[in-house]
Amino acid sequence: MEILEQRKTDLPLLSVGPEKASEITDTSRTRIFEAIRKGELIARKAGKSTIIEIDELRRWVRSLPTRSRREA
């Protein structure tokens, strides 16, 4: 994803806030906070800001249940 690989300074993106995390994962902001509250997704605090490391976000998405295809 280009969003994760490029920034204004050409440095890799290390973390995002809950809004951007919900946008990247195509889930709701509420679902992101619910996952944090349940301990499914680890977030960090930087002052008042909540941040989620990109690698943690990827790990969380991979941990979600899979949906198998039906046989035709």
C-alpha positions in Angstrom: 0.0 0.0 0.0 1.3 3.4 -1.0 -0.1 5.0 2.2 2.1 2.9 4.3 5.3 3.3 2.3 5.5 7.0 1.5 5.4 10.1 3.6 6.4 13.7 3.0 9.9 13.0 4.3 10.3 9.7 2.5 10.7 7.9 5.9 8.7 4.8 6.5 5.5 5.2 8.5 6.0 3.6 11.9 2.6 4.1 13.5 -0.9 5.6 12.9 -3.8 6.8 15.0 -7.1 5.0 15.4 -8.7 7.0 12.5 -6.0 6.1 10.0 -5.9 2.5 11.4 -9.6 2.2 10.7 -9.2 3.6 7.2 -6.2 1.3 6.4 -8.0 -1.8 7.6 -11.4 -0.9 6.3 -13.0 -1.3 9.8 -14.7 1.2 12.0 -12.9 3.4 14.5 -15.2 1.7 17.1 -13.9 -1.7 16.1 -10.3 -0.5 16.5 -10.9 0.8 20.0 -12.9 -2.4 20.9 -9.9 -4.6 19.7 -7.6 -2.4 21.9 -9.9 -2.7 24.9 -10.1 -6.5 24.5 -6.3 -6.8 24.2 -6.5 -8.1 20.6 -4.7 -5.0 19.3 -1.8 -3.3 21.2 -1.8 0.4 21.1 0.6 2.9 22.7 0.1 6.3 24.3 2.1 9.3 23.2 0.8 11.9 25.6 -2.9 12.0 25.0 -2.6 10.4 21.5 -3.2 6.8 20.9 -0.9 5.2 18.3 -0.7 1.8 16.8 2.4 0.4 15.2 2.0 -0.6 11.6 3.5 -4.1 12.3 1.0 -4.6 15.1 -1.9 -3.6 12.8 -0.7 -6.1 10.3 -0.5 -8.8 13.0 -4.0 -8.0 14.2 -5.5 -8.2 10.7 -3.7 -11.6 10.2 -5.2 -12.9 13.5 -8.8 -12.2 12.4 -10.9 -15.3 11.6 -10.7 -16.5 8.0 -13.7 -17.2 5.8 -13.3 -20.2 3.6 -14.8 -20.4 0.1 -17.7 -22.8 -0.4 -17.4 -25.7 -2.8 -19.4 -25.1 -6.0 
